[in-house]
Amino acid sequence: MNTHLMTRRLLGGAVAALVLLPATAQAATLTPLKPCYISVTQNSPGDPTAITRERLDLGGNGFTPGSFVDLSFDGTLDRTVQVDPAGNLPPQILMSPYRARGEGAFTLTAAEQGNTLNNVTLTSRTTALTLRVLPREAEPGDRVRFRGRGFTDQRAVWAHYLRNGKVRKTVRLVRQIDNPCGSFSVRRKQIPVKRPKTGTWTLQVDQQRRYSRAPASVFVRVKIDVFTQR
């Protein structure tokens, strides 16, 4: 018996069988979303130009070449995009849903027109960038509650205290953010400076140790008035 010949024949049959298997259709996919996106409201909530929403980058593949795909947030159509000849969804720059306060979930759906098998839904969260210092009135050296949201970098949160435009003190509020939407609640001295001078202080909370008037991270500024009570 020619063992070598039998082996060659078995391998040849296996290759032929693999070639004859039908191709499996590729399911459509989208690029993953970030865990949380930020909304910022400036000092004039009623003014649309005072609202900033974080950019959301989206792409995808596996769609029917040349088809049209509807992109929707929470069931509301945002835009319709044509798929390229390779079945790819061209890169899209979207704006994440606006949230005035707190945080919550949202869905982003890509639905291929005429083909429900190529409907893809992703879920993420959005949060308002906020900072509250409670109570609103306290002695400079009192321990007060700092509550923040939107500090989404998974690292420390810093507080910079300025008077007359100069940094007088920088302290760390949070060692490291450990949740997707960057919320925290801590008790610290309102102004950690011995015998702070009267006048208006500026508190800037951000996520970089060295103070910058235009930090690379998100930031919130709060005015603190120090005065002599009669």
Phi, psi and chi 1 to 4 in degrees:
 res  aa     phi    psi   chi1   chi2   chi3   chi4
   1 MET       -  133.1 -179.0  178.8  -66.9      -
   2 ASN   -89.8   94.4 -169.3  -25.3      -      -
   3 THR   -64.1  -40.8  -55.9      -      -      -
   4 HIS   -60.8  -41.3 -179.3   64.3      -      -
   5 LEU   -66.2  -40.8 -177.2   59.2      -      -
   6 MET   -62.5  -41.9  -72.9 -176.0   62.7      -
   7 THR   -62.5  -42.4  -57.4      -      -      -
   8 ARG   -62.9  -39.1  -70.4 -176.9   59.7 -169.4
   9 ARG   -68.5  -40.4  -72.1  176.0  179.2  172.2
  10 LEU   -63.2  -43.4  -73.4  171.7      -      -
  11 LEU   -63.7  -40.9  -72.9  174.5      -      -
  12 GLY   -62.1  -40.2      -      -      -      -
  13 GLY   -65.5  -38.4      -      -      -      -
  14 ALA   -65.6  -43.0      -      -      -      -
  15 VAL   -62.4  -42.8  170.8      -      -      -
  16 ALA   -61.6  -40.2      -      -      -      -
  17 ALA   -64.5  -40.2      -      -      -      -
  18 LEU   -66.2  -39.0  -70.9  173.7      -      -
  19 VAL   -65.0  -33.3  171.3      -      -      -
  20 LEU   -82.2   -9.1  -66.7  175.0      -      -
  21 LEU   -65.5  139.4  -72.8  175.2      -      -
  22 PRO   -68.5  146.9   24.8  -34.4      -      -
  23 ALA   -70.7  139.9      -      -      -      -
  24 THR   -91.5  132.2  -57.4      -      -      -
  25 ALA   -66.1  138.1      -      -      -      -
  26 GLN   -85.9  127.3 -179.4 -177.1    3.1      -
  27 ALA   -75.3  146.2      -      -      -      -
  28 ALA   -68.6  143.3      -      -      -      -
  29 THR  -136.2  157.2   59.7      -      -      -
  30 LEU  -121.2  156.3  -62.4  174.8      -      -
  31 THR   -65.6  140.5   51.7      -      -      -
  32 PRO   -61.0  150.1  -19.6   31.7      -      -
  33 LEU   -90.5  160.5  -59.8 -178.4      -      -
  34 LYS   -67.4  157.9  -69.4  175.6   53.9  179.0
  35 PRO   -65.3  -28.6  -21.3   32.8      -      -
  36 CYS  -156.8  144.0 -167.6      -      -      -
  37 TYR  -120.5  156.5  -66.3   82.8      -      -
  38 ILE  -111.6  140.0  -56.8  168.6      -      -
  39 SER  -115.0  137.7  -62.2      -      -      -
  40 VAL  -122.3  129.7 -179.2      -      -      -
  41 THR  -114.3  124.2  -54.5      -      -      -
  42 GLN   -79.0 -161.9  -56.2  -63.1  -23.6      -
  43 ASN   -74.0   -8.8  -64.7  -33.7      -      -
  44 SER  -121.2   81.4  -54.7      -      -      -
  45 PRO   -56.9  -27.4  -23.4   34.7      -      -
  46 GLY   -79.4  -10.0      -      -      -      -
  47 ASP   -94.5  117.5 -179.6    3.6      -      -
  48 PRO   -58.5  -28.9  -21.9   32.5      -      -
  49 THR   -73.4  -10.1   61.9      -      -      -
  50 ALA   -87.8    2.8      -      -      -      -
  51 ILE  -107.3  131.1  -65.8  172.8      -      -
  52 THR  -124.9  128.8  -57.0      -      -      -
  53 ARG  -114.6  141.3  -61.4  178.7  -67.1  161.8
  54 GLU   -69.4  139.8 -173.0  174.5   -3.5      -
  55 ARG   -65.2  142.2  164.0  177.1  166.4  166.6
  56 LEU  -125.2  115.9 -173.0  157.4      -      -
  57 ASP   -93.7  131.2  -65.3  -52.7      -      -
  58 LEU  -135.9  140.6 -175.7   71.3      -      -
  59 GLY  -146.5  176.9      -      -      -      -
  60 GLY  -171.5  170.5      -      -      -      -
  61 ASN  -153.6  172.7   55.0   59.6      -      -
  62 GLY    86.4    8.5      -      -      -      -
  63 PHE   -85.7  166.3  -67.0   93.5      -      -
  64 THR   -69.0  125.7  -56.1      -      -      -
  65 PRO   -53.9  132.5  -27.1   35.6      -      -
  66 GLY    79.5   -1.9      -      -      -      -
  67 SER   -76.7  170.6   63.7      -      -      -
  68 PHE  -110.0  136.4  -70.3   90.0      -      -
  69 VAL  -122.2  128.2  174.4      -      -      -
  70 ASP   -90.6  127.5  -64.3  -31.0      -      -
  71 LEU  -105.1  124.6  -58.5  179.3      -      -
  72 SER  -133.9  143.1  -56.5      -      -      -
  73 PHE  -105.1  119.8  -74.8  104.4      -      -
  74 ASP    51.0   39.2  -65.6  -35.1      -      -
  75 GLY    86.0   -3.7      -      -      -      -
  76 THR  -101.7  123.2  -59.5      -      -      -
  77 LEU   -62.8  130.7 -179.7   65.0      -      -
  78 ASP  -100.3  -44.7 -177.0   89.1      -      -
  79 ARG  -168.1  165.2   67.5 -175.3   64.6  176.5
  80 THR  -118.5  132.8  -61.0      -      -      -
  81 VAL  -126.2  139.7 -177.6      -      -      -
  82 GLN   -90.9  134.2 -173.2  170.9   19.4      -
  83 VAL   -76.5  146.0  175.5      -      -      -
  84 ASP   -80.0  173.2   70.1   16.7      -      -
  85 PRO   -61.1  -18.5  -26.2   35.9      -      -
  86 ALA   -91.8    1.2      -      -      -      -
  87 GLY    86.4   12.6      -      -      -      -
  88 ASN   -94.3  141.7  -61.6  -41.8      -      -
  89 LEU   -82.6  117.8 -173.4   72.8      -      -
  90 PRO   -56.5  145.4  -23.9   34.5      -      -
  91 PRO   -53.5  132.5  -24.6   34.1      -      -
  92 GLN  -120.6  140.0  -59.6  -64.6  -54.9      -
  93 ILE  -106.7  108.7  -61.8  175.7      -      -
  94 LEU  -109.8  167.3  -51.1  175.3      -      -
  95 MET  -111.4  127.1  -57.4  -51.7  -64.7      -
  96 SER   -63.0  154.2   57.5      -      -      -
  97 PRO   -58.8  143.0  -24.0   34.5      -      -
  98 TYR   -79.8  141.5  172.2   70.3      -      -
  99 ARG  -136.0  122.4 -166.0  166.5 -171.6   89.7
 100 ALA   -77.1  -33.1      -      -      -      -
 101 ARG  -152.6  156.5   59.7 -179.8   61.0   87.4
 102 GLY    66.3 -157.0      -      -      -      -
 103 GLU  -145.6  161.2   66.9  179.1   71.5      -
 104 GLY  -171.7  171.6      -      -      -      -
 105 ALA   -88.2  156.6      -      -      -      -
 106 PHE  -144.3  160.2   71.1   88.3      -      -
 107 THR  -118.7  145.7   59.3      -      -      -
 108 LEU  -122.3  121.9  170.4   59.0      -      -
 109 THR  -118.8  134.4  -60.6      -      -      -
 110 ALA  -111.8  113.5      -      -      -      -
 111 ALA  -118.1  115.9      -      -      -      -
 112 GLU   -73.9  126.8 -177.1  178.8  -52.1      -
 113 GLN   -65.1  128.1  -64.9  179.5    4.1      -
 114 GLY    80.8    5.8      -      -      -      -
 115 ASN  -148.6   89.6 -176.5    5.4      -      -
 116 THR   -67.3  -16.4   57.1      -      -      -
 117 LEU   -67.4  -22.1  -65.5  177.8      -      -
 118 ASN  -105.5   46.6  -88.2   -9.8      -      -
 119 ASN  -104.8  124.8  -70.6    0.3      -      -
 120 VAL  -124.9  131.3 -174.1      -      -      -
 121 THR  -122.8  130.3  -62.6      -      -      -
 122 LEU  -116.4  151.1  -59.3  178.2      -      -
 123 THR  -122.7  139.2  -57.8      -      -      -
 124 SER  -147.1 -167.4 -176.2      -      -      -
 125 ARG  -131.4  159.9  -60.9 -175.9   69.3   79.9
 126 THR  -135.6  147.0 -177.2      -      -      -
 127 THR  -139.8  150.0 -177.6      -      -      -
 128 ALA   -81.9  137.8      -      -      -      -
 129 LEU   -80.3  113.5  176.3   63.2      -      -
 130 THR  -143.1  157.0   56.1      -      -      -
 131 LEU  -145.0  127.3  176.3   70.4      -      -
 132 ARG  -123.7  139.3  -61.2 -179.8   65.7 -165.8
 133 VAL  -119.7  117.3 -176.6      -      -      -
 134 LEU  -124.5  140.2  -58.4  170.7      -      -
 135 PRO   -73.8  169.0   29.7  -36.2      -      -
 136 ARG   -69.2  -28.9  -64.4 -171.7   63.7 -179.8
 137 GLU  -120.2  130.1  -68.0 -172.5    5.3      -
 138 ALA  -161.8  160.3      -      -      -      -
 139 GLU   -65.9  148.8  -64.1  -70.0  -28.2      -
 140 PRO   -53.0  -37.6  -27.0   35.3      -      -
 141 GLY   -90.6    0.9      -      -      -      -
 142 ASP   -69.5  148.8  -73.9   -8.0      -      -
 143 ARG   -81.4  124.3  -70.3  173.8   64.7   84.8
 144 VAL  -122.4  169.8  -63.3      -      -      -
 145 ARG   -95.9  123.9  176.5   70.4   62.4 -179.9
 146 PHE  -103.8  120.4  -67.9   83.9      -      -
 147 ARG  -122.3  125.6  -70.9  178.4  178.4  166.7
 148 GLY  -134.0  157.8      -      -      -      -
 149 ARG  -141.8  153.4  -70.6 -176.7 -174.6  -85.6
 150 GLY    93.0    2.3      -      -      -      -
 151 PHE   -90.2   76.0  -63.9   84.1      -      -
 152 THR   -82.9  -13.0   54.4      -      -      -
 153 ASP   -65.6  130.6  -72.1  -15.8      -      -
 154 GLN   -79.7   66.4  -56.5  -61.8  -68.5      -
 155 ARG  -152.4 -167.9   54.9 -179.1  176.1  174.2
 156 ALA   -70.7  160.3      -      -      -      -
 157 VAL  -116.5  131.5  177.0      -      -      -
 158 TRP  -118.0  149.7  -61.9   88.1      -      -
 159 ALA  -119.5  123.5      -      -      -      -
 160 HIS  -111.0  125.5  -49.1  -81.6      -      -
 161 TYR  -105.0  121.3  -68.2   83.9      -      -
 162 LEU  -120.2  146.6  -65.5   86.6      -      -
 163 ARG  -141.3  131.3 -173.9  176.2  178.5  -84.2
 164 ASN    55.3   35.5  -66.3  -25.8      -      -
 165 GLY    80.3    0.9      -      -      -      -
 166 LYS  -113.0  142.7  -65.5 -177.0  179.1 -180.0
 167 VAL   -74.6  123.8  178.0      -      -      -
 168 ARG  -101.7  -25.4  -52.0  -62.9  176.2  173.4
 169 LYS  -165.0  141.8 -173.5   81.1  170.4 -177.4
 170 THR  -127.9  127.5  -68.3      -      -      -
 171 VAL  -131.2  157.5  -62.0      -      -      -
 172 ARG   -92.4  122.4 -175.3  174.2   59.1 -168.4
 173 LEU   -82.9  -43.4  -73.3 -178.1      -      -
 174 VAL  -132.1  132.7 -179.6      -      -      -
 175 ARG   -65.9  -45.4 -177.7  176.1  -63.6  -84.8
 176 GLN  -161.2  131.5 -178.4  172.9  -19.2      -
 177 ILE   -69.3  134.8  -68.2  -66.0      -      -
 178 ASP  -129.9   26.7   59.5    0.2      -      -
 179 ASN  -141.2  151.9   58.7   87.1      -      -
 180 PRO   -57.8  -40.1  -23.9   33.7      -      -
 181 CYS   -95.5   10.3  -73.9      -      -      -
 182 GLY    65.1   41.5      -      -      -      -
 183 SER   -93.5  149.3   62.1      -      -      -
 184 PHE  -153.8  159.8   65.3   86.2      -      -
 185 SER  -149.7  113.0  178.3      -      -      -
 186 VAL  -138.9  158.0  -64.7      -      -      -
 187 ARG  -108.5  126.5  -73.3 -179.6   63.1   82.9
 188 ARG  -144.6  166.5  -60.5  -73.6 -172.4  -90.1
 189 LYS   -62.2  139.9  -76.5 -172.9  176.9 -177.8
 190 GLN   -62.1  -47.7 -178.5  175.0 -151.2      -
 191 ILE  -131.3  105.8  -58.9 -179.5      -      -
 192 PRO   -80.6   50.9   31.9  -35.3      -      -
 193 VAL  -127.1  133.2  175.1      -      -      -
 194 LYS   -71.0  124.8 -170.8  175.1 -178.0  179.3
 195 ARG    48.9   63.7  -67.9 -169.7  -65.8  -86.7
 196 PRO   -63.4  142.1   25.1  -34.6      -      -
 197 LYS   -72.2  153.1  -67.3 -176.2  178.5 -179.2
 198 THR   -70.4  159.7   57.9      -      -      -
 199 GLY   123.3 -168.5      -      -      -      -
 200 THR   -96.3  125.0  -60.8      -      -      -
 201 TRP  -104.3  151.3  -70.6   66.2      -      -
 202 THR  -115.0  126.8  -61.7      -      -      -
 203 LEU  -104.6  119.9  166.2   63.2      -      -
 204 GLN  -113.1  122.5  177.3  173.9  -58.9      -
 205 VAL  -109.9  125.0  174.9      -      -      -
 206 ASP  -148.3 -164.2   56.7   38.5      -      -
 207 GLN  -123.9   36.6  -68.5 -163.6  -95.2      -
 208 GLN  -137.5  139.6   57.9 -175.5   52.2      -
 209 ARG   -66.5  -41.3 -175.6  170.4 -173.3  169.7
 210 ARG   -86.0  131.7 -176.5 -180.0  -64.1  -84.9
 211 TYR   -67.6  140.0  168.3   75.7      -      -
 212 SER  -144.8  138.8  170.3      -      -      -
 213 ARG   -66.1  -26.7 -179.4  167.0  177.3   78.4
 214 ALA  -125.9   75.0      -      -      -      -
 215 PRO   -67.5  155.7   24.3  -33.2      -      -
 216 ALA   -72.7  -24.1      -      -      -      -
 217 SER   -89.9  174.5   72.2      -      -      -
 218 VAL   -65.9  157.1  -63.1      -      -      -
 219 PHE  -155.2  156.8   66.1   93.8      -      -
 220 VAL  -135.1  136.8  177.2      -      -      -
 221 ARG  -111.7  140.0  -66.9 -167.1 -175.8  102.7
 222 VAL  -132.2  136.0  175.9      -      -      -
 223 LYS   -90.2  135.6  -62.9  -67.4 -174.7 -178.5
 224 ILE  -125.7  120.4  -58.0  175.4      -      -
 225 ASP   -95.9  123.8  -70.2  -36.6      -      -
 226 VAL  -107.4  123.8  178.0      -      -      -
 227 PHE  -142.9  162.9   54.8   91.5      -      -
 228 THR   -88.8  121.5  -58.4      -      -      -
 229 GLN   -85.0  129.8 -167.1  171.0   28.5      -
 230 ARG   -95.8      -  -63.9  178.9  179.2  178.3
